[in-house]
């Protein structure tokens, strides 16, 4: 026994502890987090970047929005400037996309019309979201009789066809940007109100909300500080779906003559003009049709990508 102990001491002198390195798990690093902690938005953005269709759609939307603001300034023509000597002129160096029946430059009118259509659609969608969030949050938070009354109002609005309300309002008021926007807002907020109501109903029983109420937090603080941040994903996704729907509604109303009127330009007005001249000047219809299709497809693909990125049920 003494000889074995003596041999171990000699080996320890030859091979000290400093010559060895621990290759297994270290106790002091067992609880260490190696990956960076990501917020829900950061994780959603990383997941969105993996969706090539959504990224391409985002790029297409950016290009169209950029051209809608700077495109009309690429030449010296204005959207309502007439030139009867160049009526129905084909695309050329002077008029890149040709001219219409009044000799107006189609390039300028295309991007001016795109900007107006986007303005109407985005503003109407933002108003829909603001009204829907407020209405749905109050309905779910109050609950009981207040919720029943508010939901009956929504059911009445849903029971009336949206298009009939829009047409009647436009016929009662003079057609214009504000008229079309208000007509789309009248019932457009209903879907958002229902989504927010369902989300608030689910969140109001969560532990952190009950803890905030127990600590004396006000209703507005709980809704603005806890509930709405947890519904931003649904809000943004619904916004991306609402914008193309509003663009299509504006184009449809202008196409049937209930929307904007000339010399104002919008995608619907341009498509209507191109429709009447499509037999001999098909390019007047093709350009606005390509833009509106690109916008609607891009917004829908981007909305699908956002839903996949921010929906926890889609995560693997």
Secondary structure, 3 states (H helix, E strand, C coil): CHHHHHHHHHHHHHCCHHHCCCCCCCHHHCCCCCCCCCCHHHHHHHHHHCCHHHHHHHHHHHHHHHHHHHHHHCCCCCCCCCCHHHCCCCCCCCCCCCECCCCCEHHHHHHHHHHHHHHHHHHHHHHHHHHHHHHHHHHHHHCHHHHHHHHHHHHHHHHCCHHHHHHHHHHHCCCCHHHHHHHHHHHHCHHHHHHHHHHHHHHCCCHHHHHHHHCCCCHHHHHHHHHHHHHHHHHHHHHHHHHHHHHHHHHHHHHCCCCCCCCCCCHHHHHHHHHHCCCCCCHHHHHHHHHHHHHHHHHHHHHHHHHHHHCHHHCC
